[in-house]
Amino acid sequence: MKHLLFAACISCTLVACNNATTTETKADTTAVKSSDENVTYAYTPAYSGNFEIGDHKQAQLILEIWKDFDNNTLDNHTNAFADSLEIDLSNGTVIKGLRDSVLSSIKNYRNSLTAVASTIDVVVPLKAKDKNESWVCVWGKEVTTSKNKTDSVYVNEDWMFNKDGKIAFMTRYEALPSKK
């Protein structure tokens, strides 16, 4: 599963970097694609790399959920989640089950914080054409305040939508800011 998510993250980066579309770029891209057919990877990716930019409305929804988390108003988007879902957190915790149970766990954690402030660096909606899956990748920074301290963390989240357009899976990676 982690290899699958890593592939999705890499695809986010590649698609985001190759978003320009001019006539010359299209011609160059075609030439590059035909030469890439002979590339052999050291590992077989779970995803082919056949991604295209996905639905920006799904990206908008994910950022609204980020804002709801900051504002402690997650109930605003309960219906955006599938009946059952899985959330894999960076510390190894996996929250999996029925929507209400999973969201209750997330809300309990959020209620333990006095404040959350997020900034977004990148949001990329993706469509995995060979798997017919929709993903939204988000890179940002989260600053959390609890009773005794404030913490900052860089975040990479990958959100997957099911065939019904509901959020069914999310994974989160974190990195601590460097100490200067």
KOLMIDO-197819 format. One record per residue (C-alpha): x, y, z; residue number from 1. Coordinates in Angstrom, 1 decimal. Example, Ala and Ser with C-alpha at 12.3 -4.5 7.8 and 13.67 -1.06 7.14 Angstrom:
<atoms>
<atom <12.3,-4.5,7.8>,1>
<atom <13.7,-1.1,7.1>,2>
</atoms>
This chain:
<atoms>
<atom <0.0,0.0,0.0>,1>
<atom <2.9,2.4,0.8>,2>
<atom <4.4,1.7,-2.6>,3>
<atom <1.0,2.6,-4.2>,4>
<atom <0.9,5.9,-2.3>,5>
<atom <4.5,6.7,-3.1>,6>
<atom <3.7,6.2,-6.7>,7>
<atom <0.8,8.6,-6.4>,8>
<atom <3.0,11.2,-4.7>,9>
<atom <5.6,11.0,-7.4>,10>
<atom <2.9,11.3,-10.0>,11>
<atom <1.6,14.4,-8.3>,12>
<atom <5.0,15.9,-8.7>,13>
<atom <5.4,14.9,-12.3>,14>
<atom <2.0,16.1,-13.3>,15>
<atom <2.4,19.4,-11.5>,16>
<atom <5.8,20.0,-13.1>,17>
<atom <4.4,19.2,-16.6>,18>
<atom <1.2,21.3,-16.5>,19>
<atom <2.1,23.7,-19.3>,20>
<atom <0.4,23.0,-22.6>,21>
<atom <1.5,24.8,-25.8>,22>
<atom <1.7,23.4,-29.3>,23>
<atom <5.4,23.1,-29.0>,24>
<atom <5.2,21.4,-25.6>,25>
<atom <2.7,18.9,-26.9>,26>
<atom <5.1,18.0,-29.8>,27>
<atom <8.0,17.6,-27.4>,28>
<atom <5.9,15.5,-24.9>,29>
<atom <5.0,13.1,-27.7>,30>
<atom <8.6,12.6,-28.6>,31>
<atom <9.6,12.1,-25.0>,32>
<atom <6.7,9.6,-24.4>,33>
<atom <7.8,7.5,-27.4>,34>
<atom <11.3,7.3,-26.1>,35>
<atom <10.1,6.4,-22.6>,36>
<atom <8.5,3.2,-24.0>,37>
<atom <11.9,1.6,-23.8>,38>
<atom <12.5,2.6,-20.1>,39>
<atom <12.8,-0.3,-17.7>,40>
<atom <12.4,0.5,-14.0>,41>
<atom <14.2,-1.3,-11.2>,42>
<atom <10.8,-1.9,-9.5>,43>
<atom <7.4,-2.5,-11.0>,44>
<atom <5.2,0.4,-9.9>,45>
<atom <1.6,-0.4,-8.8>,46>
<atom <0.5,2.5,-11.0>,47>
<atom <1.5,2.8,-14.6>,48>
<atom <2.2,6.6,-14.4>,49>
<atom <-0.7,7.2,-16.8>,50>
<atom <-2.2,10.1,-14.9>,51>
<atom <-3.9,13.3,-16.0>,52>
<atom <-5.1,16.3,-14.1>,53>
<atom <-8.3,15.4,-12.3>,54>
<atom <-11.4,17.2,-11.0>,55>
<atom <-10.6,20.6,-9.5>,56>
<atom <-13.9,20.4,-7.5>,57>
<atom <-12.4,17.5,-5.6>,58>
<atom <-9.3,19.6,-4.8>,59>
<atom <-11.6,22.4,-3.6>,60>
<atom <-13.4,19.9,-1.4>,61>
<atom <-10.2,18.7,0.2>,62>
<atom <-9.1,22.2,1.0>,63>
<atom <-12.5,23.0,2.5>,64>
<atom <-12.0,19.9,4.7>,65>
<atom <-8.5,21.2,5.7>,66>
<atom <-10.2,24.5,6.6>,67>
<atom <-12.8,22.7,8.6>,68>
<atom <-10.1,20.9,10.5>,69>
<atom <-8.4,24.2,11.3>,70>
<atom <-11.7,25.7,12.4>,71>
<atom <-12.8,22.5,14.3>,72>
<atom <-15.9,22.3,12.1>,73>
<atom <-15.5,18.8,10.5>,74>
<atom <-19.2,18.2,10.7>,75>
<atom <-19.6,20.6,7.7>,76>
<atom <-18.4,17.9,5.3>,77>
<atom <-19.4,14.5,6.9>,78>
<atom <-21.3,13.6,3.8>,79>
<atom <-18.1,13.9,1.6>,80>
<atom <-16.8,10.7,3.1>,81>
<atom <-17.7,7.2,2.1>,82>
<atom <-19.6,4.9,4.4>,83>
<atom <-16.4,3.2,5.3>,84>
<atom <-12.9,4.7,5.0>,85>
<atom <-9.3,4.3,6.0>,86>
<atom <-6.9,7.0,7.2>,87>
<atom <-3.2,6.1,7.5>,88>
<atom <-1.2,8.6,9.6>,89>
<atom <2.5,9.3,9.5>,90>
<atom <3.1,7.8,12.9>,91>
<atom <1.9,4.4,11.8>,92>
<atom <-1.7,4.7,13.1>,93>
<atom <-4.3,3.4,10.8>,94>
<atom <-7.9,4.4,11.5>,95>
<atom <-10.2,2.2,9.5>,96>
<atom <-13.9,1.6,9.8>,97>
<atom <-17.3,3.1,9.4>,98>
<atom <-17.4,6.8,8.6>,99>
<atom <-18.9,8.0,11.9>,100>
<atom <-16.4,6.1,13.9>,101>
<atom <-13.4,7.2,11.9>,102>
<atom <-14.5,10.9,11.9>,103>
<atom <-15.2,10.7,15.6>,104>
<atom <-11.5,9.7,16.2>,105>
<atom <-10.3,12.6,14.1>,106>
<atom <-12.6,15.0,15.9>,107>
<atom <-11.5,13.8,19.3>,108>
<atom <-7.9,14.5,18.3>,109>
<atom <-8.8,17.9,16.9>,110>
<atom <-10.7,18.7,20.2>,111>
<atom <-7.4,18.1,22.1>,112>
<atom <-5.9,21.1,20.3>,113>
<atom <-6.6,24.7,21.1>,114>
<atom <-5.7,26.0,17.6>,115>
<atom <-4.7,24.8,14.2>,116>
<atom <-3.4,26.9,11.3>,117>
<atom <-2.6,25.5,7.9>,118>
<atom <-0.9,26.9,4.8>,119>
<atom <-1.1,25.2,1.4>,120>
<atom <1.9,24.9,-0.9>,121>
<atom <0.4,22.7,-3.6>,122>
<atom <-2.9,21.0,-4.4>,123>
<atom <-3.1,18.7,-7.4>,124>
<atom <-6.2,16.7,-8.4>,125>
<atom <-5.2,13.6,-10.4>,126>
<atom <-6.9,10.9,-12.4>,127>
<atom <-5.2,7.5,-12.6>,128>
<atom <-6.4,6.6,-16.1>,129>
<atom <-5.5,2.9,-16.0>,130>
<atom <-7.1,2.3,-12.6>,131>
<atom <-10.0,4.8,-13.0>,132>
<atom <-9.2,6.4,-9.6>,133>
<atom <-9.4,10.0,-8.5>,134>
<atom <-6.8,11.4,-6.1>,135>
<atom <-6.0,14.8,-4.6>,136>
<atom <-2.5,15.5,-3.4>,137>
<atom <-1.9,18.3,-0.9>,138>
<atom <1.4,19.7,0.3>,139>
<atom <1.4,22.2,3.1>,140>
<atom <2.3,23.2,6.6>,141>
<atom <0.3,22.7,9.8>,142>
<atom <0.9,24.6,13.0>,143>
<atom <-0.9,23.1,16.0>,144>
<atom <-1.3,24.6,19.4>,145>
<atom <-2.1,22.5,22.5>,146>
<atom <-2.3,23.7,26.1>,147>
<atom <1.5,23.6,26.6>,148>
<atom <3.2,24.0,23.2>,149>
<atom <3.0,24.9,19.6>,150>
<atom <4.3,22.5,16.9>,151>
<atom <4.9,22.9,13.2>,152>
<atom <5.0,20.1,10.6>,153>
<atom <5.2,19.9,6.8>,154>
<atom <2.5,17.7,5.5>,155>
<atom <1.9,15.7,2.3>,156>
<atom <-1.6,14.1,2.1>,157>
<atom <-3.0,11.9,-0.6>,158>
<atom <-6.8,11.6,-0.7>,159>
<atom <-8.6,9.0,-2.8>,160>
<atom <-12.2,9.2,-4.0>,161>
<atom <-14.3,6.1,-4.6>,162>
<atom <-16.4,5.5,-7.7>,163>
<atom <-19.3,7.4,-6.0>,164>
<atom <-17.1,10.5,-5.6>,165>
<atom <-16.8,10.0,-1.8>,166>
<atom <-13.5,10.1,0.1>,167>
<atom <-12.6,6.5,0.9>,168>
<atom <-8.9,6.8,1.8>,169>
<atom <-6.3,9.3,3.0>,170>
<atom <-2.7,8.9,3.9>,171>
<atom <-0.5,11.5,5.6>,172>
<atom <3.2,12.0,5.6>,173>
<atom <5.0,14.5,7.8>,174>
<atom <8.4,16.1,8.1>,175>
<atom <9.6,18.4,10.9>,176>
<atom <11.0,21.8,9.8>,177>
<atom <14.7,22.1,10.0>,178>
<atom <16.2,23.7,13.1>,179>
<atom <18.1,26.9,12.2>,180>
</atoms>
